Amino acid sequence: MIREAWSIAIETLSWIQLHRLSERLALAKTAKQLGIENPEALNLAHKLVLETTRRKNLIDYIISLALPRPLDELKLGQQAFLRLFTYEVKILNGGLKRAVDVAKTGRSILGWREIEELEETLGKILSIQLDQALNGLSDEKKVSLLTCHPTWFVKYCFKLLGRGEAIKLLEKSMDAPPTYIRINTLKASEEKILKEMESEGITLEKVNGLRHTYMVVKSEKPLSRIKSFKKGLFYVQDKASCLAAEVANPKPGMTILDVCAAPGAKTTYLAQLMENKGKIYSIDYSKRRMKVWRNEVNRMGVKIAVPILADACKPLPLTELADLVVLDPPCTSTGVFSKAPSTKWRLTKRSPLGMAELQWRMLDVCSGHVREGGFLIYSTCSITLEENEVLIERFLRWHPEFKLVEASPRIGLPGFRGLKECQRLFPHIHNCNGFFVAKLQKQ
């Protein structure tokens, strides 16, 4: 099992680096490629990939002190193995015995010649003292390595939140957030679903301020393998995402546009709050993600959603005005680095500005589909100003027919730059994804 897990992990890290895939996609591609279905091996591989990727800058820094040439001059398999070795031996403090075992595993997967080239480097990595290795670095660089975030992002957070608060955020982003679920009252009463889940070994804790959201305290099995999940009795959904749907406050009989709708979390919750009465046009540009959307809509028992494959940066193929438009556009995902750590290594300090231009085009298009008196909900899982408050300020200057209204229920902090009607959630304060939501009404 160990050899299978390491084979998957090495290949998955190589796919991530070569094609800039997400951890989940790269892992699925690798498992299929290698024909490995052992759930224990897949779970271990997933953990190895996630934790190694999470600490990539620190791991690469340690390797750079031991490797006599640039890391990217090695073969992809060797690079991946070195990173996994460093994680096991230095981050987890595996020691000499673990180092020997890992080297044997690597030799059985990559071949003795590949590992022989690295033997001297492996010994040096084992002897490095991390405290001494960080001496002499600037404060931002040291914080960057100790919290495993890009230096540009550390500087950004220092400026946004102040050093002390920023370090709390950065440290919290190293931990996996709790798992939240949303009970699906389209299938049964909340009380009945909770009893059924309890009988399946699931312990839940109600989230204050939200209607159907619970934190998973304990689960005897992976949630996706229990009967309640397959029956569509709940949806695994972060509480920040649930907040956005409740801020939208859809009513039965409404016409709604759910823009960037896949994989279906918003569509299914909007339909639930509408009691399956009305119409939801769910728009997304990705055929692959819309296949997932179809599966989720069917699993959750949604009857009022219509899928539309379209690019929301361009005029939408709809003439009907909506009572409510919900836009959750692509973003830098700076609020979910804990869940998708590979994202942070693909971004640069200019990424928020570039993403904000894409978001602006979508927001501008969406504004034309809101009826008078209707609402436009804008949300991201980013903490940057450029993608949130600054973008909303720009929108209000160009669209004076809209005004900010209270985004309630309130479970987060007021928006920055005086936009107190908006809400912000932070991982270190609210124990969930970093998030922003604004609610605008068309006059």
Buried (B, 14 or more C-beta within 10 A) or exposed (E): EEEBBBBBBBBBBBBBBEEEBBBBBBBBBBBEEBEBEBEEBBEBBBEBBBBBBBBBBBBBBBBEEBBEEEBEEBEBBBBBBBBBBBBBBBBEEBEEEBBEEBBEBBBBBBEEEBBEEBEEBBEBBBEBEBEEBBEEBEEBBBBBBBBBBBBBBBBBBBEBBEBEBBBBBBBBBBEEBBBBBBBBBBBBEBEEBBEBBEEBEBEBEEBEBBBBBBBBEEBEEEBEEBEBBEBBBBBEBBBBBBBBBBBBBBEEEBBBBBBBBBBBBBBBBBBBBBBBEBBBBBBBBEEEBBEBBBEBBEBBBBEBBEBBEBEBBEEBEBEEBBBBBBBBBBBBBBBBBBBBBBBBBEBEEEBBBEBBEBBBBBBBBBBEBBBEEBBBBBBBBBBBBBBBBBBBBBBBEEBEEBEBEEBBBEBBBEBBEEBEBBBBBBBBBBBBBBBBBBBBBBE
